[in-house]
Amino acid sequence: MEGDLKQRGETIVLRLVLEHTTIHHRAADRVSYASTAPELSDDRRYDFFSRVVPPDSFQAQAMVDIVKAMGWNYVSTLASEGSYGEKGVDAFMQLSRESVHPLFGWKCMVDCPRDVRDSRWKCMVDCPRDVRDSRWKCMVDCPRDVRDSRWKCMVDCPRDVRDSRWKCMVDCPRDVRDSRWKCMVDCPRDVRDSRWKCMVDCPRDVRDSRWKCMVDCPRDVRDSRWKCMVDCPRDVRDSRWKCMVDCPRDVRDSRWKCMVDCPRDVRDSRWKCMVDCPRDVRDSRWKCMVDCPRDVRDSRWKCMVDCPRDVRDSRWKCMVDCPRDVRDSRWKCMVDCPRDVRDSRWKCMVDCPRDVRDSRWKCMVDCPRDVRDSRWKCMVDCPRDVRDSRWK
């Protein structure tokens, strides 16, 4: 079969497959000048087939070898929109992940598809090539339709984006893009609401670490979720607990602070383990107080002394007058909060429609009633089809 350079590779592969039955028994040689599909390398099916260009898998492996030889650890990829151009990049990313030299980066499309609703990135037409794996705000040319992006897209990123997962600064160091900490030029030491305390002398290579980065923090605890102390056992890298000098070494998968006298069996507990913490609050997601009711094991909120005992699965602060049936509500429970908004993920207002139980956004008076599973702020004129969108 004669190849055609103007024809797409998928068409050539399809023609080869369709003609395989009629040509194979004649033992006729076939030569292609543009086919790069890896499946055409199967000698059991295409034993009389040859081509003049290597398959995508070979090209991807060559790219990985070049990256490893150069010692790069961050590579930007660029592909044309469509499955044909993306397959080569997918093969390259897969081989890089399987190699001992993993790469970081997301595919940046030339013409960013508008339906990248599950993308972790704000897709920009001129996406900066080196911010592809960053969890930071996308500025300036950020398209407004990136509904599933995890960041607020501002035209000029305001400095007071307090509800943002990251504080986006104009002079934010570019190398902390994948860091889960507030990025500031001179990271204030009082960022108490930050998930990580960013120190001025924080080693730059702990960018993906979930721990407090100290000056002498062991460099290999990069994936650890707790404070890294100087004498922190090095093997608690995946531990969700504070590693103390005498911290039991077996609490590696525990989600709470490990105290010296912390009961050893609270390894999967999501709360602070106090000396007198009831031992049965192992799966509780809230602070365990001395007088905390023992049955709030699965509660996701602070357990108060007078906290109703039946708000075990509530994800909000339990108030004294909080309706007792808002057990699965993900928002603050108000005194006049409708009792049926138990699974609502947003603040419940007095006039909040009662059927927005699974809505993840603020419920307004005129909020469309059908945006129950919407992850967006529901406005008066909110398009009804943004029900599964995660952004404004």
C-alpha positions as CSV (number, residue, x, y, z in Angstrom):
1,M,0.0,0.0,0.0
2,E,1.3,3.4,-0.9
3,G,1.7,5.8,1.9
4,D,0.5,9.4,1.7
5,L,2.3,12.0,3.8
6,K,-0.8,14.3,3.7
7,Q,-3.0,11.6,5.3
8,R,-3.3,11.3,9.1
9,G,-1.7,8.3,10.7
10,E,-4.9,6.9,12.1
11,T,-6.4,6.6,8.5
12,I,-3.3,4.7,7.4
13,V,-3.6,2.3,10.3
14,L,-7.3,1.8,9.6
15,R,-6.6,1.0,6.0
16,L,-3.9,-1.4,6.9
17,V,-6.2,-3.3,9.3
18,L,-9.0,-3.4,6.8
19,E,-6.7,-4.7,4.0
20,H,-5.0,-7.1,6.3
21,T,-7.4,-10.0,5.6
22,T,-7.3,-9.7,1.8
23,I,-3.6,-9.1,1.5
24,H,-2.1,-11.3,4.2
25,H,-2.6,-14.6,2.5
26,R,-0.9,-13.4,-0.6
27,A,2.3,-12.6,1.3
28,A,2.5,-9.1,-0.2
29,D,4.9,-6.7,1.3
30,R,3.5,-3.5,2.5
31,V,5.5,-0.3,3.1
32,S,4.2,2.8,5.0
33,Y,5.9,6.2,5.1
34,A,3.8,7.8,7.8
35,S,2.5,5.1,10.2
36,T,3.7,5.5,13.8
37,A,1.2,3.4,15.7
38,P,2.9,1.0,18.1
39,E,0.4,-1.9,17.4
40,L,1.8,-2.2,13.8
41,S,5.0,-3.6,15.3
42,D,3.2,-6.9,16.1
43,D,4.9,-9.4,13.8
44,R,2.2,-12.0,14.4
45,R,-0.4,-9.8,12.7
46,Y,1.7,-7.7,10.3
47,D,4.5,-10.0,9.3
48,F,4.8,-8.5,5.8
49,F,4.6,-4.9,7.0
50,S,7.4,-2.4,7.2
51,R,7.7,1.4,7.7
52,V,10.3,4.1,7.4
53,V,9.5,6.0,10.6
54,P,9.8,4.6,14.1
55,P,6.7,4.0,16.2
56,D,5.5,6.4,18.9
57,S,6.8,4.1,21.6
58,F,10.3,4.2,20.2
59,Q,10.2,8.0,19.8
60,A,9.0,8.4,23.4
61,Q,11.7,6.1,24.7
62,A,14.3,8.1,22.9
63,M,12.9,11.3,24.5
64,V,13.1,9.7,27.9
65,D,16.7,8.6,27.3
66,I,17.6,12.1,26.3
67,V,16.1,13.6,29.4
68,K,17.9,11.1,31.6
69,A,21.2,11.7,29.9
70,M,20.8,15.5,30.4
71,G,19.7,15.1,34.0
72,W,16.5,17.0,33.7
73,N,13.8,16.6,36.3
74,Y,11.2,18.9,34.8
75,V,10.0,18.7,31.2
76,S,7.3,20.7,29.4
77,T,5.4,18.9,26.8
78,L,3.5,20.4,23.8
79,A,1.1,18.5,21.6
80,S,-1.5,19.4,19.0
81,E,-5.1,19.1,20.1
82,G,-6.6,15.7,19.3
83,S,-5.9,12.0,20.1
84,Y,-3.2,11.6,17.4
85,G,-0.9,14.2,18.9
86,E,-1.7,13.4,22.5
87,K,-0.8,9.7,22.2
88,G,2.9,10.4,21.7
89,V,2.9,12.7,24.8
90,D,1.0,10.1,26.8
91,A,3.6,7.4,25.9
92,F,6.4,9.8,26.9
93,M,4.8,10.6,30.2
94,Q,4.1,6.9,30.9
95,L,7.6,5.9,30.2
96,S,9.0,8.7,32.3
97,R,6.8,7.6,35.3
98,E,8.0,4.0,34.9
99,S,11.6,5.0,34.8
100,V,13.8,5.7,37.8
101,H,13.9,9.4,36.8
102,P,10.3,10.6,37.1
103,L,9.4,13.8,35.4
104,F,7.0,16.5,36.5
105,G,4.7,18.3,34.1
106,W,1.3,18.5,32.5
107,K,0.3,18.5,28.9
108,C,-0.2,22.0,27.7
109,M,-2.2,22.1,24.5
110,V,-1.7,24.7,21.9
111,D,-5.3,25.4,21.7
112,C,-6.5,24.6,25.2
113,P,-9.7,22.6,24.9
114,R,-12.6,24.3,26.6
115,D,-13.9,21.0,28.0
116,V,-11.0,20.2,30.3
117,R,-13.3,20.1,33.2
118,D,-11.4,17.5,35.0
119,S,-8.0,19.1,34.6
120,R,-6.1,20.2,37.6
121,W,-4.9,23.2,35.8
122,K,-6.4,26.3,34.5
123,C,-6.0,25.9,30.8
124,M,-4.6,29.0,29.2
125,V,-4.2,29.7,25.5
126,D,-0.6,30.7,26.2
127,C,-0.1,28.4,29.1
128,P,3.3,29.1,30.7
129,R,5.2,26.0,29.9
130,D,6.8,25.7,33.3
131,V,3.7,26.0,35.4
132,R,2.0,22.9,34.1
133,D,2.1,20.9,37.3
134,S,1.7,23.8,39.6
135,R,-1.3,24.1,41.9
136,W,-1.1,27.9,41.8
137,K,-3.3,30.6,40.4
138,C,-3.4,31.1,36.8
139,M,-3.1,34.7,35.9
140,V,-3.7,37.2,33.1
141,D,-4.9,35.1,30.2
142,C,-6.7,32.5,32.2
143,P,-9.9,31.4,30.3
144,R,-13.1,32.0,32.3
145,D,-14.6,28.6,31.4
146,V,-12.1,26.5,33.4
147,R,-14.9,25.4,35.7
148,D,-13.1,22.4,37.1
149,S,-9.9,24.2,37.9
150,R,-8.8,24.2,41.5
151,W,-7.8,27.8,41.5
152,K,-9.5,31.1,41.3
153,C,-8.6,32.7,38.1
154,M,-8.2,36.4,38.4
155,V,-7.1,38.8,35.8
156,D,-4.6,40.4,38.1
157,C,-4.3,38.0,41.0
158,P,-5.3,40.1,44.1
159,R,-3.1,39.9,47.0
160,D,-5.9,39.4,49.5
161,V,-7.3,36.1,48.1
162,R,-7.8,34.8,51.5
163,D,-10.1,32.0,50.5
164,S,-7.6,30.7,48.0
165,R,-5.7,27.6,48.7
166,W,-2.6,29.5,48.0
167,K,-1.7,33.0,48.5
168,C,-0.8,34.1,45.0
169,M,1.9,36.8,45.1
170,V,3.2,38.7,42.2
171,D,6.8,37.9,43.1
172,C,6.1,34.4,44.2
173,P,9.3,32.3,43.6
174,R,8.7,30.2,40.6
175,D,10.2,27.1,42.0
176,V,7.6,26.7,44.7
177,R,4.9,26.0,42.2
178,D,4.2,22.5,43.3
179,S,4.5,23.3,47.0
180,R,1.5,23.0,49.2
181,W,2.5,26.1,51.2
182,K,1.8,29.7,51.1
183,C,4.3,31.2,48.8
184,M,5.5,34.6,49.9
185,V,8.5,36.6,49.0
186,D,9.6,36.6,52.6
187,C,7.3,34.0,54.0
188,P,5.8,35.5,57.3
189,R,6.4,33.3,60.2
190,D,2.9,33.9,61.5
191,V,1.0,32.2,58.7
192,R,-1.0,30.2,61.2
193,D,-3.8,29.3,58.8
194,S,-1.4,27.9,56.2
195,R,-1.1,24.2,55.8
196,W,2.6,24.6,56.1
197,K,4.8,27.1,57.7
198,C,7.1,28.4,55.0
199,M,10.4,29.4,56.5
200,V,12.8,31.9,54.9
201,D,15.6,29.3,54.9
202,C,13.4,26.4,54.0
203,P,15.3,24.0,51.8
204,R,14.1,24.4,48.3
205,D,13.9,20.8,47.5
206,V,11.1,20.0,50.0
207,R,8.6,21.6,47.7
208,D,6.2,18.7,47.6
209,S,6.6,18.0,51.3
210,R,3.6,18.0,53.5
211,W,5.6,18.8,56.6
212,K,6.9,21.9,58.2
213,C,10.2,22.5,56.6
214,M,12.9,23.2,59.1
215,V,16.4,24.3,58.4
216,D,17.8,20.9,59.4
217,C,14.8,19.0,58.3
218,P,15.9,15.6,56.8
219,R,15.7,16.0,53.1
220,D,14.2,12.6,52.5
221,V,11.0,13.4,54.4
222,R,9.6,15.2,51.4
223,D,6.4,13.3,51.3
224,S,5.8,13.2,55.0
225,R,2.7,14.9,56.2
226,W,4.0,16.0,59.6
227,K,6.5,18.2,61.2
228,C,9.9,17.0,60.5
229,M,12.2,17.3,63.5
230,V,15.9,17.1,63.6
231,D,15.8,13.7,65.2
232,C,12.6,12.6,63.5
233,P,12.9,8.9,62.6
234,R,13.6,8.8,58.9
235,D,11.2,6.0,58.2
236,V,8.0,8.0,59.2
237,R,8.0,9.6,55.7
238,D,4.4,8.7,55.0
239,S,3.2,9.2,58.5
240,R,0.4,11.6,59.2
241,W,1.5,12.3,62.7
242,K,3.9,14.7,64.3
243,C,7.1,12.9,64.7
244,M,8.6,13.4,68.1
245,V,11.9,12.1,69.4
246,D,10.1,9.4,71.4
247,C,7.2,9.1,69.0
248,P,6.3,5.4,68.6
249,R,7.7,4.3,65.3
250,D,4.7,2.2,64.4
251,V,2.3,5.2,64.2
252,R,3.5,5.8,60.6
253,D,0.0,5.9,59.1
254,S,-1.6,7.7,61.9
255,R,-3.3,11.0,61.1
256,W,-2.7,12.7,64.4
257,K,-0.1,14.2,66.6
258,C,1.8,11.5,68.3
259,M,2.6,12.4,71.9
260,V,5.0,10.6,74.2
261,D,2.1,9.0,76.1
262,C,-0.2,8.8,73.1
263,P,-2.1,5.5,73.1
264,R,-0.4,3.4,70.5
265,D,-3.7,2.1,69.1
266,V,-4.8,5.5,67.8
267,R,-2.8,5.0,64.6
268,D,-5.6,5.7,62.2
269,S,-7.2,8.4,64.3
270,R,-7.6,11.8,62.6
271,W,-7.5,13.8,65.8
272,K,-5.0,15.0,68.3
273,C,-4.2,12.3,70.7
274,M,-4.2,13.7,74.2
275,V,-2.9,12.0,77.3
276,D,-6.4,11.4,78.5
277,C,-8.0,11.1,75.1
278,P,-10.5,8.3,75.1
279,R,-9.0,5.4,73.4
280,D,-12.0,4.6,71.3
281,V,-12.0,7.9,69.3
282,R,-9.6,6.3,66.8
283,D,-11.5,7.3,63.7
284,S,-12.7,10.6,64.9
285,R,-11.8,13.6,62.7
286,W,-11.9,16.2,65.5
287,K,-10.0,17.2,68.5
288,C,-10.6,14.8,71.3
289,M,-11.2,16.7,74.5
290,V,-11.0,15.3,78.0
291,D,-14.8,15.5,78.3
292,C,-15.5,14.9,74.7
293,P,-18.4,12.4,74.3
294,R,-16.9,9.1,73.5
295,D,-19.4,8.3,70.7
296,V,-18.3,11.1,68.4
297,R,-15.8,8.9,66.8
298,D,-16.6,9.8,63.2
299,S,-17.5,13.4,63.8
300,R,-15.6,15.9,61.6
301,W,-16.0,18.8,63.9
302,K,-14.7,20.0,67.2
303,C,-16.4,18.1,70.0
304,M,-17.6,20.5,72.6
305,V,-18.6,19.6,76.1
306,D,-22.2,20.1,75.4
307,C,-22.0,19.0,71.8
308,P,-25.1,16.8,71.0
309,R,-23.9,13.3,71.0
310,D,-25.7,12.3,67.8
311,V,-23.8,14.7,65.5
312,R,-21.2,12.0,64.9
313,D,-20.9,12.4,61.2
314,S,-21.4,16.1,61.0
315,R,-18.7,18.0,59.2
316,W,-19.4,21.3,60.9
317,K,-19.0,22.8,64.3
318,C,-21.5,21.5,66.6
319,M,-23.2,24.3,68.5
320,V,-25.2,24.1,71.6
321,D,-28.5,24.7,69.8
322,C,-27.4,23.0,66.6
323,P,-30.3,20.9,65.3
324,R,-29.5,17.4,66.2
325,D,-30.4,15.9,62.8
326,V,-27.8,17.8,60.8
327,R,-25.4,14.9,61.2
328,D,-24.1,14.7,57.7
329,S,-24.2,18.4,57.0
330,R,-20.9,19.9,55.7
331,W,-21.7,23.4,56.8
332,K,-22.1,25.4,59.9
333,C,-25.3,24.6,61.6
334,M,-27.3,27.7,62.4
335,V,-30.1,27.9,64.9
336,D,-32.7,28.4,62.1
337,C,-30.9,26.2,59.6
338,P,-33.5,24.0,57.8
339,R,-33.3,20.6,59.3
340,D,-33.3,18.8,55.9
341,V,-30.0,20.3,54.6
342,R,-28.1,17.5,56.2
343,D,-25.9,16.7,53.2
344,S,-25.4,20.2,52.0
345,R,-21.8,21.3,51.6
346,W,-22.5,25.0,52.0
347,K,-23.7,27.5,54.6
348,C,-27.4,27.0,55.2
349,M,-29.3,30.2,55.2
350,V,-32.7,30.9,56.7
351,D,-34.4,31.0,53.3
352,C,-32.2,28.4,51.7
353,P,-34.2,26.2,49.4
354,R,-34.7,22.9,51.3
355,D,-33.9,20.7,48.3
356,V,-30.3,21.9,47.9
357,R,-29.1,19.2,50.2
358,D,-26.1,18.1,48.2
359,S,-25.1,21.5,46.9
360,R,-21.5,22.4,47.5
361,W,-22.0,26.1,47.3
362,K,-23.7,28.9,49.1
363,C,-27.4,28.6,48.8
364,M,-29.0,31.9,47.9
365,V,-32.6,32.8,48.2
366,D,-33.2,32.5,44.4
367,C,-30.7,29.8,43.9
368,P,-31.9,27.4,41.1
369,R,-33.3,24.4,42.9
370,D,-31.7,21.9,40.4
371,V,-28.1,22.8,41.2
372,R,-28.1,20.3,44.0
373,D,-24.8,18.6,43.1
374,S,-23.2,21.7,41.8
375,R,-19.7,22.6,43.1
376,W,-20.1,26.2,42.1
377,K,-21.4,29.2,43.7
378,C,-25.0,29.3,42.8
379,M,-26.1,32.7,41.6
380,V,-29.5,34.0,40.7
381,D,-28.6,33.7,37.0
382,C,-26.4,30.7,37.5
383,P,-26.5,28.5,34.4
384,R,-28.4,25.4,35.2
385,D,-25.8,23.2,33.5
386,V,-23.0,23.9,35.9
387,R,-24.2,21.4,38.3
388,D,-21.0,19.3,38.4
389,S,-18.6,22.3,38.0
390,R,-16.3,22.9,40.8
391,W,-15.7,26.6,40.2
392,K,-17.4,29.9,39.9
